[in-house]
Amino acid sequence: MENPSPKEHIEKIRRNKFSIGGNENPLILDLHEAVKNLSAELYAKDVHFLMELIQNAEDNQYDDGVDPKLQFIITSKDITATRALATLLILNNEKGFSPKNIESICSVGRSTKKGNRRSGYIGEKGIGFKSVFLITATPYIFSNGYQIRFNEEPCPHCGLGYIVPEWVDDNPTLEDLKQLCGEGDSLPTTIFVLPLKPEKVGPVKQQLSIIHPEVLLFLSKIKQLSVREHNEDPRLNTVTAIAISSEIDLMTRKNMNAESYILRLSAEENEDSEKECTYYIWRQRFPVKPENRVERRMDVEEWVVTLAFPNQERLNRGRSSPGIYAFLPTEMVTNFPFIIQADFVLASSRETILLDNKWNQGILNCVVSAFMDAFKSLVISPDDAPVSSLTRFFQFLPVNESSYQELNEVRDKIKAKVAEESIVPSETYSKQKHFYKPCEVSRLLPAFWDILTKAQEQGVHLGNLSSHGSYILSSSLDQARYNRILNFLGVKQVDREWYAKCIQSSNLVMGVSEVVYLHLLLFVAENWGSRIWLSNMKSIALIKYARSDGTLSYFTLDKCRKHYSSVKILLADPNQSCPISWLISWNEEFSCSGNHYFVPEVTQKAIHKFSGKQILLGWLEKEINIETLSAHNYANLMCHSINDDCHLALAYSHFLYHSFSKRYLSKWQVDDLCKSMPLVDNYGHVSTCEKGVLVPAKESKWADLIGSNPWRNDRYVELKEDYLHSRCYAGQYTNEKQLIGFLETHVGACDIPHISPPNAGFSSVNNPLTKENAFLLLDWIRNLKYRGILPERFLKSIREGSWLKVTIDGYRPPSNSFLINSTLGNLLQNGSVLVDIPLVDKIFYGNKLGKYKEELKTIGVMFSSEEACAFIGKELMSRAASFTLSRVQVLSILEFIRYLRQNYFPLDEFVSSIKNERWLKTHCGYRSPGGAIFYDSEWETASQISNLPFIDNSYYGEEIYNFKEELQLLGVMVGFSGRYQHVIDHLKSPSSSINFTAEAIILILESMLFSNASGKLVSALQGSKCLLTTMGFRAPHDCYLSDAVWGCILEVFNSFPVICHKFYGGKIMSYKNELRRMGVVVDFEDAIKKFRVVFEQKASQKSFTKQHAESFLSCYRQLKEAEIPLPLEFRTILRTAEWLRTRLGAYKPPKGCILFGPEWESLSAITCLPFIDDSDNFYGKGIHDYKEELKNMGVAIEVRDGLKLISAGLRFPSDPSSITPENVFSLLDCIRLMQERHQLFDDDFEKQLSRKWLKTKVGYETPKRCFLFDSQWKLEPVDGPFIDEDFYGPKIASYKNELIAIGVIDDCLKGRSVMASYLGYHSELSTIVRIYRYLSEYDWMLEKEADIRKMIWIPIGDHNGELVNPENCVIHDKDNLFSSKFNVLESYYEKKLLPFFSSALDVRSNPQVDDYIELWKEWENSVEQFSDDKCCKFWCFILQHNSHKTKNKLSESLMKLPVTSDSNGILLSDKSDVFVADNLYMKNLFEKEGVFVWYPQPSLPSLDRHELLGIYKEIGVCTISESVQKEESFQLDGADFKEVEPSSVFIRRGLVKLILGFLACSSLKMEAEKRHKAVQGLLGLKVYEMTEPITVSYNLSLSSGRTITKKANRMMRWESSILFIQKMDLETGNASMIKYATYFSEAISVGILCENDDHVGALSELIKLGFLIKFNEEAIDFLMESKDLLIFLEDEEFLNDAFPSNSKTSSVGAGVRATRVQ
C-alpha cells in the first residue's frame, strides 16, 4: 500500500485522532485532559521562546555535507492574513518533518526526542515547539510537503486547541515565502511562520536584537545564525541585524576523555565590519557519580564539560558576557575569564542554572578538573613556543571573585589545584622550558634583573638560576602588570638567601667587567641592611685580593668583617720610603702569611673612577677591614704571622737581611726583630731559641758519631742545612754561608765537644762501629762514668746495639757477648757440638781491649761458665722455635746432659732453659719434655681411646730407651700410675671413637669416676656414637638404660635406642651416675619426658596407630598397677593431644572423645559428636576393654560427662521438619544438666540454638523468637510464634525452665518487639488491632537506634492493606491540608490506640513547620489559585509557631508569597515583587497592580494583621515606602508664578525656634554652629507662588525588569534657595489644611536635614503640628516643652538677629535656659 501524501496524512490524523468527520475516538476525553495540562504547563513556565527554537534547531537532523543554518526574519507584512502587526519566520535547512514527527507534534507528551539526551539532544523544558504559543496564536509549519497550522483556541469541530492540525493552501503560499526570504528557486526544508500576538511584537524584536554573538559557541551542529528585519521601507527597521558564524580551525590532543580545538567565531552587525574572536576550546568527559543523579538525567552516563578560553576581546554587542552555558547562554555573569559549558539543569526561565541542584554541583566539581587539564595543555605546550608567549594564558586564571558563592567555591578549588601543579614557568635562559608549583617559584628585585641582563650580555652563563633552593619565575611573567595573577598564585619574593646562592654559583663576580663587578658590590652595599646582611651573602667570595702567587682571588664578606678579623685587607702607605712593589713582592714570598692581602692595583684604580665611589668606599671602609702599613710595621706583622711555616721563616731571615742591607730597616730595628726571630731546625720545624742552637749537622763532629740529634727534646735548635745555601727571594740574591754568618752574629750557634748525652738512645749503635768509633764510645762511657752521668735510656741503647765484633757471626750486642779465659771456653765449646759461644774478637781489637774491662762489664759483656751454659740452652731453644730439631740433635742434647753430669757441671741453668720448650717429637707432634709420655704396656687400653703424646720411638729408634733417666730428669712421664686425667685430656675425637670396645667404655667410665675433670670427657663424647644399643651405635644423649619396671614405655613406639646389656655385661649398671652425666637416660622421669615428646609428635602427625594405642593402654595399666605416677605434664599431653581416632575420621584428644553407648542414640540425629572409632576397620570392639583407662584419661562415657562436646557438636538439619520431639527432649535434657552444673553456653552453641528449629503456630522459629502461650498474653495462639503444643505434646511443659534458659519468651513484656515484627505476617485488620492493643498495653516503643521500618498498617477494607513508615503518618490533620501527603491515623483506628502510635512509633501528632513549608513550596509550583481558607490556615499555623528558627526557614525556603487579587483565589508572586503597604498613599496608588502582600480581611482573631505583616518583613518583604523611587518635575519657563513674603507661608520665628530646639535636643545633639548653619538656608529662602501643581512620579521596580510608574501632584518643592508652592486657599477646610501642612513639613524637613535624612520623619511630624497652630510662638513654647525640647542662649541671640522686630524684652524667654551653655 502506497504511503499517503502529506495532505492525506493530515486528514487521516484529523479523522482518526480528533474525530473530525469520522467515528469518535474513545481517547478523546484523555486528549482534552492532556491539552488542559499542556496549557497549564505552558503558561506557568517562564520560557525564553527564542532559546527554545535555537535549541530545537540544534536537536534537528541534517543531511551529510550540509552546513546547518538557522535564520530569523521578522516582517511587518501580514502574509498569513491574520491581521498580525508583525510575523516572525524561522528558516532551518534540516532534514525536515517526517510523518512520525507530524504525529508527535499533534500529540501531547510524545516527543520523538524523549530519552535521547545521551544522543546529543539538548532540549530541556519538555515544551519544545509548543513554546511558540507564547508569542503566536496560530503557528504555521512548512516542511517536506506539509503545509499546516495550529491554533491555541479550541477547534470548533472537536473542542481541542494547540494540537489539531489544519491544512494551509494559501496565506501564505510557497511563492510568498520565497519572495520574502529571498532564497531564489529553493527554500530551506523547514520554515516556521509565526504571526505575532500584538503584545509580543516588542519583546520579540527586543530578543532578536540582543541575541548574543556567542550563542553558537557550544552548538555542535548549527554553524550559521542570522537575524534580519524585512520592511519595504528599511528605515522602519528596528531590529538590529546580525550574522553569526562559527568554524573549527584545528583539532588537537585527542584522547579517550578529552579533546581540544580552536573555534573561530565571527559576527557582522548591520553590515558593519566583521568582528572576530578565536576561542581555545577544551572538551572533557567525566562519569556521572551515583550521588549526583537526578530524575530528568537518569539516562545520562557521563558529563561533558567544555571550557572556552577567548584569545581576543569577547564578542558581546555591548552586553555583559555570560559565563555559563547550557549549550545556549544563560544570564549568569561569573566574573571568570573563561566560559563554562555543560548539560546543566536550568531554572524555569533558562536565565540561570540551579546552583543547589546536586546534578549541577557534580558538574561544577568536574569544572575544576577540566580547567586544570585545559590550563596545563595551554601552558605546558609541547611545541617550541618561547615562555614569553605563554604568559598570556595566565590571564585565564579566575583571579576575580564571582558574585555566586558556589562559583567562588569552584574558584577556590582551582586556586588550590593550581597551587599543587607544576604550571609556573621558571627562567632558564634557554629554549628548554621548566614548570614548577607556584609555591616553588619566586620573584626577583628589578635591580638584580638589570645585573643579570648585563652579565648575560657579557657571556655569563645563567642556566642554573633555579638551582639555589627556589625556582626563579620567568622574567616574562615577573612584571608589575602580572602582580594580581602572581598574588592569586601565591608567588612570593625570593628570600634573601637566594641572592647569595645565585652570586655564589654563577660567574657574576669573576666573569664580568670591573664596572659590572662594582655594580654588584653597590647592590650589596645598598641592600646591606636586614635584607642582605642577615642572609648568607656574608659567605660569598666578593672582595678581590692578590694571592701569594700574584694571581687574583676573592674573599668572603664574612672574612673581611671587622667583627671577625679573620683576614686583613691591606693598602700600601704612599708616604713611606720603600715602594709598594717591595711590600707586595715580599707579601707574595710570605704567601700572604697571617691572611694579610693587598687589594689589586687595577681594582683600586677602577674604584676611584666609579660613579658610585663614595657609597662603595664608605661601605668598604666601614664594613671591610682595610689598613695602611709601613715597612717596619709590616715586618712586625710578618714576624707574628709566620707561625710554623719554615719557608716563611727562612724568607723572613732573608727579608731582614736585605731590608737591613737596603736601609729600609735600621740597625736597632733589626736587633730588636732578631730577639724574636723564628728559626728552622733540621726537621723544618719553626721555633725560637730557648736553650741553645746547634750548627747544621753538615758542619758538626757529633753527627759523625751519633748520626742524629738526641738533644732535640732538650730544646736545642739544630739549624737546618738551608741556612748554609744561597737563595733568591723577592728578586734578592743571598750568597752561600752568607746568611749563617748573619745568624752566628745575632743568634749564636755551637758544636758538642762537651755536651752531656740526653736520656735517649741513638741509632748508630745498632750497626757495627769502626774500631776507632768503638774505642771512642768506650772512652766517652769512661768519661761519663767518671762524671757520674749515664742516663738509663742512653746506656740501654749501647748495651743492646749490635756494634761489638765477636768471633762468630760478625757483630753482637755487648749483652750477648762473652769474654772468658781460653781453657774454660774450649771445654764448653767441645761439649756443646750444636752451639757456638760468641767470644769478643780479641784479635780485631788487640791488647787495647783489656784496658776497658770495667767499661765492658758496664755495657753487659759476660765472663762466667753458668752464663755460658744458659746461653747454650737458650740458643738451642731459639733454633727449635725456628726449625725442628733432628733425631741426632735431640740425642746430642741428651748426650750433652750426660756429659755435664759426668764432668760435674751445674745442670740447673741448662735444664731449666730447655725443659719447657716444644722440641721432643711424639705421636701427637712436638711437645715439651714435661708434656711427653714414655710408652710401656700400662698404657695399652688408654691408647685405644686417647691420642696420648708417646715419644716417637719409631723416629728416635731403640737408642732412645738408653736415656730414660735423662728424659725423666727433663720431666717426661714414665708409667701409668692412675693418670686418668691424661686419658681425658687426650681423648680421641668422636669421629674416631665409633665402635669402642666394652673395655674402652669401662675405662672411660672409670676415668669419669676417678677424675675431677670428667666434664671435658663428657663434652668430647656427647656427639660420638660410642654406645651400642638395640638400634645400633648411638651417641650417649640418644641412649636409654632400660628398667624392668617401667621399661615398657620404651617399647610402645620402638623409637628408643636402649643400651645393650648383653654386650657390656652387668658391670655397666654400676656406672649409672657416669652414664647419666654422659647424657644417657637412666631415670623414669627423664624417660617419660622423652616418651611424651614422641607421643605428642605421633599425635600431631596423625600417625598414632591401633597398635600404638593398644600398647600404650596396656603399659598405662601396668604403670598404674606398679603405682608409678605419671608426671603432670604428660598427663596434660595425654588429655589434650589428638591421638584417639573418632568416627568423624579425625583424631581427637581423650577429653574431646566419646565412647558410644545406648544413651547417646537420640542425640546423634541433631549433633555431630566425636565417638571413638570402634568399628572393625580400626580399634574394633576391643577398645571397650579399656573403658576405665579411657575414662581416667578424660573420654566421655556418659552424657553428663560430654555436655561440652554436645554444646560444640550441636548441628540441626537444614530441614527442621525432620527434628522429632524426642530429639528436642534429649537436647533439653542436656540443657537441664548444663544448668545444674552452672555451665555457660558457648558462642557456637548459642549460634546453633539461634537457628529456626522450634515449631510454632506460625512455622519454625529461633528460641528467642518463640513464646510460651498462656492467657496473660490476651492474644490468640495463631497471632504470633507460640510453641506448638499440639506437636510436642504435654511433655514440653516440663521443660519450661530449659526453654526459658535458651531464650524462649514467657513474659508478655519481653515479647513486644518480636510480636511487633509479626505485624507484616497478618492481613486481617482484627488481628492487627489485637496486636496493637497488646503492644499498647505493655508500653512497647520502637528502638531509636533501629532503622525506621514500615510498622503502621493502613487498611484497605477488612482483609487487605499495606504497612507504611511512621514518618509518612500523622495522628491528626486539623486543617485538613495534608490528606494527600500523610496517612491520617484517626481515620482508621479507635481513639484509645492513637496515643500508642505517637509514643511508641514516634508518629507526629500534627504536621510540623517543615511540613507546612514543604506544602507551601508545592503551592508555589502549582498553576492554580488556592483558596483564602487554605492561606488563612497556613499563616495561622505559622503565627502559632512563630520563632526565630521558623522565620529563618521561611526566609530561606519561601520563594513566593501570597498577593491579593481581584479574583476569588489567591495568587503567588516572587518574594522580591511583593510589598507591605505601610503607606496609605502609596497603597492607593499601587493597589490595582497586585503587588501588596495578602492578609485576611477582615482580620481574624487567630491571624493578627500586624503580626503577619511583621513576619513578612522579617523574611525579606520590603515596605512599599522604602521600595518606591520618587521623581519630581516641573518647568519654570512659561510658568505662572509670583514672589511672596516668606512669613505669609509661615516661615516665621516660631518655625525656626522649633527647628533649633529639635536639632539641639533630639538624638542629633547638633552643635550650635552647625544647627545655625542648617537653618540659615531657610532664612534666606525666596518663596514663589504657582498656580499649577508640581508633578511627582513614583516608580516601583520589579525583579523581572519591569517598572510600574504612578504619577501624582505635589503642592510644594524646595530647590536651591527658592521654595515653590502651589497657591491654595487655606480657608477651604480642614482637609486642605492638613494636606498643605503635610507637604509643607516634608519640604522643610528634607531641606533642613539633607545630610541626616533618617531624622526627616520626626522633624516633619513636629513641623506639621506647628503649622496647624500657625507657629504661634506661645503655642510653640508649649509644644517644645511637651516634647522636652529647648533652645540655648546662643540660639536666642541667633533668633533675635534673624527676627529683630520680634525680639523679646526678656533675656530669658519660654523654652530658653540661660544657665545652660553648650
Salt bridges, closest charged atoms under 4 A:
GLU41 OE2 - LYS45 NZ 3.24
GLU103 OE2 - HIS9 NE2 3.22
GLU124 OE1 - ARG117 NH2 3.53
GLU124 OE2 - ARG296 NH1 2.87
GLU124 OE1 - ARG297 NH2 2.39
GLU152 OE1 - LYS197 NZ 3.41
GLU166 OE1 - ARG149 NH2 3.56
GLU175 OE2 - LYS178 NZ 3.97
GLU214 OE1 - HIS212 ND1 3.96
GLU214 OE1 - ARG314 NH2 2.51
GLU229 OE2 - LYS205 NZ 3.42
ASP233 OD1 - ARG235 NE 3.18
ASP249 OD2 - ARG264 NH2 2.25
GLU259 OE2 - ARG283 NH1 3.52
GLU269 OE2 - ARG317 NH2 3.45
GLU276 OE2 - ARG264 NH1 2.99
GLU301 OE1 - ARG293 NH2 3.08
GLU302 OE2 - ARG285 NH1 2.50
GLU331 OE1 - ARG319 NH2 3.55
ASP343 OD1 - ARG117 NH2 2.45
ASP343 OD1 - ARG297 NH2 3.06
ASP373 OD1 - LYS376 NZ 3.91
ASP412 OD1 - ARG411 NH1 3.67
GLU420 OE1 - LYS437 NZ 3.78
GLU421 OE2 - LYS376 NZ 3.49
ASP478 OD1 - ARG443 NE 2.66
GLU514 OE2 - LYS544 NZ 2.47
GLU601 OE2 - LYS605 NZ 3.84
GLU623 OE1 - ARG561 NH2 2.62
GLU627 OE1 - LYS568 NZ 2.60
ASP671 OD2 - LYS667 NZ 2.98
ASP671 OD1 - HIS746 NE2 3.55
ASP681 OD2 - HIS685 ND1 3.81
GLU690 OE1 - ARG715 NH1 3.56
GLU718 OE1 - ARG712 NH2 3.39
GLU721 OE2 - LYS698 NZ 3.73
GLU721 OE2 - HIS725 NE2 3.35
ASP722 OD2 - LYS720 NZ 3.62
ASP722 OD2 - ARG727 NH2 3.54
ASP809 OD2 - ARG812 NH2 3.22
ASP841 OD2 - LYS805 NZ 3.11
GLU855 OE2 - ARG782 NE 3.21
ASP952 OD2 - LYS921 NZ 3.95
ASP952 OD1 - HIS923 NE2 3.86
GLU959 OE1 - ARG887 NH2 3.22
GLU966 OE2 - ARG898 NE 3.35
GLU966 OE2 - ARG901 NH1 3.22
ASP985 OD1 - LYS1016 NZ 3.69
ASP1038 OD1 - HIS1037 NE2 3.37
ASP1083 OD2 - ARG1076 NE 2.99
GLU1138 OE1 - LYS1102 NZ 2.52
ASP1173 OD2 - ARG1141 NE 3.39
ASP1174 OD1 - ARG1143 NH2 3.39
ASP1174 OD2 - LYS1181 NZ 3.79
ASP1174 OD2 - HIS1184 NE2 3.13
GLU1189 OE2 - ARG1117 NE 3.04
GLU1261 OE2 - ARG1265 NE 3.59
ASP1279 OD2 - ARG1330 NE 2.69
ASP1284 OD2 - LYS1255 NZ 2.98
ASP1284 OD1 - LYS1257 NZ 3.58
ASP1286 OD2 - LYS1257 NZ 2.92
GLU1298 OE2 - ARG1232 NE 2.99
GLU1324 OE2 - HIS1359 ND1 2.88
GLU1337 OE2 - LYS1274 NZ 2.70
GLU1386 OE1 - HIS1372 ND1 2.71
GLU1390 OE1 - ARG1333 NH2 3.27
ASP1402 OD2 - LYS1344 NZ 3.87
ASP1410 OD1 - LYS1449 NZ 2.84
ASP1411 OD2 - ARG1404 NH1 2.29
GLU1414 OE2 - LYS1417 NZ 3.84
GLU1418 OE2 - LYS1381 NZ 3.75
ASP1429 OD2 - LYS1433 NZ 3.25
GLU1489 OE2 - LYS1606 NZ 2.91
GLU1514 OE2 - LYS1447 NZ 2.80
GLU1528 OE2 - ARG1610 NE 3.39
GLU1528 OE1 - ARG1613 NH1 2.77
GLU1615 OE1 - ARG1613 NE 2.96
GLU1642 OE1 - ARG1610 NH2 2.81
ASP1654 OD1 - HIS1655 ND1 3.13
GLU1661 OE2 - LYS1664 NZ 3.50
GLU1673 OE2 - ARG1549 NE 2.81
GLU1673 OE2 - LYS1553 NZ 3.82
ASP1677 OD1 - LYS1553 NZ 2.58
ASP1677 OD2 - LYS1704 NZ 3.72
GLU1690 OE2 - ARG1571 NH2 3.99
ASP1691 OD1 - ARG1571 NE 3.00
ASP1691 OD1 - HIS1572 NE2 2.69
GLU1692 OE2 - ARG1549 NH2 2.69
